[in-house]
């Protein structure tokens, strides 16, 4: 693959890195009150991201996946119970070596809902139960509007760090849930337009996130992020994100097999239950921690986690797909042994 092709494929990652570098060199460009006045467009950008998410959700696919209650149970428990429990153990083991703001960032990572797009994409690649993945990833996003600020308050000891819990939920409802519902209501009118221009819509979504990252890091750099922390902060954020990802994937796979799920349902449960959303995570961070001077540090773990989950889950999806590609004559045998299949 040529250099230009690689850049086109990985442009979003490069743009995120570029935003962090630009904020580090020129924080006055993106900080609140700075040259670009990004604080004036942040709320509208967040609402636009979730309107487009609602516009892209298929109600038929959600209905098709609604009956897999054991998959739902495993995914939501992984997302909103297992992660916080792992955070508690993580802090007991490593908390003494973590800056307070980074510890809050890991708490925020563990409180976030699953991601919709990559969870479904990985499930498709692995030949898993796609309707169940769509239902669970979407349900997780909705539950996160209430559960994310509640879990952050519980784990950090502060209600959303800067907002009272009720106000935090209302802000998320106003800027996340209502635009998502509006997108769903307008889907009968705009679904064709959305499908025709899906690539351009995805670009809008990604560039809003890049601008929010630029804004968050500009504020943090202006408040002394790199003066008070060095490269060690990045290393700790990356290692912590890798540890959480590896632990959740192993534990969710073991739980799926203990529950007797089919391989297809296991795939949906593992990919939805181990994912954390960058697309929602950065906008939600701006809402919950907008006045926090270290919001750039808080979003570091989810930025690393996002890239790591794409790499590891892509590899795992290919392993699952290869396992399920068996001759038709062997299908009955595979069906009999699906619950214990090893990938």
Residue, then its C-alpha position, 0 to 999 in steps of 0.5 A: x500500500x502506497x503512502x498516499x493510500x495509507x494516509x487516506x485510510x488512516x486520516x482520522x487518526x492522523x488528524x487526531x494526532x495533528x490536533x493534539x500537536x497543533x494544540x501543544x504548539x499553538x494553544x491560543x488557536x483552539x482554546x476557549x476564547x481563542x482565535x477560532x472561538x471553538x467554544x461557540x460551535x461545540x454544542x452545535x457540533x455535538x448535536x449535529x453528531x448525534x442527529x446524524x447518528x439517529x438518521x443512520x439508525x435502522x428501526x427494522x434492524x433494532x427490532x430484529x435484534x431485540x429478542x436476544x436477551x442473554x446477549x443484551x444482558x452480557x453486553x450491558x453488564x460488561x459496559x456498565x458494570x464490568x468496566x467500573x469493577x475493573x477500574x476499581x481494581x486498577x486503581x487499587x493496583x496502580x492508582x498511586x502512580x497516576x496523576x489525578x486527572x488521568x485517573x479521572x480519565x480512566x474512570x470516564x473511559x470505564x463509564x462510557x457507552x459502547x460505540x455503534x459504528x465500529x461494533x457493528x462493522x466488526x460484527x459484520x466482518x466476523x460474521x456474527x449476529x448483526x441485528x443483536x449488535x445494532x440493538x445493543x450498541x444503540x441501547x448502550x448509547x441511550x443508557x449512557x446518557x444517564x449511566x455515564x454521568x452517574x458512574x463518573x460521579x460514583x467513581x470520581x466522587x464528584x457529580x460529573x466533575x463540574x456539573x450536578x448530576x441532574x444538570x449533567x443528565x439534562x445537558x446530555x439529554x438536550x444535546x445528545x438524546x433529542x438530536x438523536x430522536x430528531x434524526x430518527x423521526x426525520x429518517x423516513x424523509x432523509x434516509x435516501x439522502x443519508x445513504x447516498x451521501x454516507x461518506x460525506x456524512x461520516x466526514x462531518x462526524x469525524x471533523x467535528x470530533x477533531x475540532x472538539x479534541x483540538x478545543x479540549x487539548x488547547x484548553x489543557x495546554x493553556x492550563x499547563x498540561x505539558x508544563x506539569x506532565x511529560x511523555x510519561x503521561x502518554x505512556x501511562x494512558x496507552x498502557x492503561x487503555x491496553x490493559x482494560x481492553x485486553x481484560x474485558x475481551x478475555x472476560x467477555x469471551x469467557x462469560x459468553x461461553x459460560x452462558x452457552x451463547x452461539x458463536x454468532x451471539x458471542x461475536x456480537x457480545x464481545x465486540x459490543x461489550x468491549x468497545x468504548x465510544x470516541x464519537x460520543x466520548x469526546x462530545x460528552x467530555x466537553x459537556x461534562x468537563x467543559x470547565x475542567x482545566x485538564x479535559x485534554x488529559x481526561x480524554x487521553x485514555x479514550x483516544x488511545x483505547x479507540x485506536x487499540x480496540x480497532x487494531x485488536x478487534x480487527x484481528x479478532x474479527x478475522x479469526x472469528x470469520x475464519x472459524x465460521x468459514x466451514x464447508x456446508x457438510x460440516x455445518x451441522x457439526x459446527x452448530x452442535x459445538x458452537x457453544x464451545x468453539x474456540x477462536 
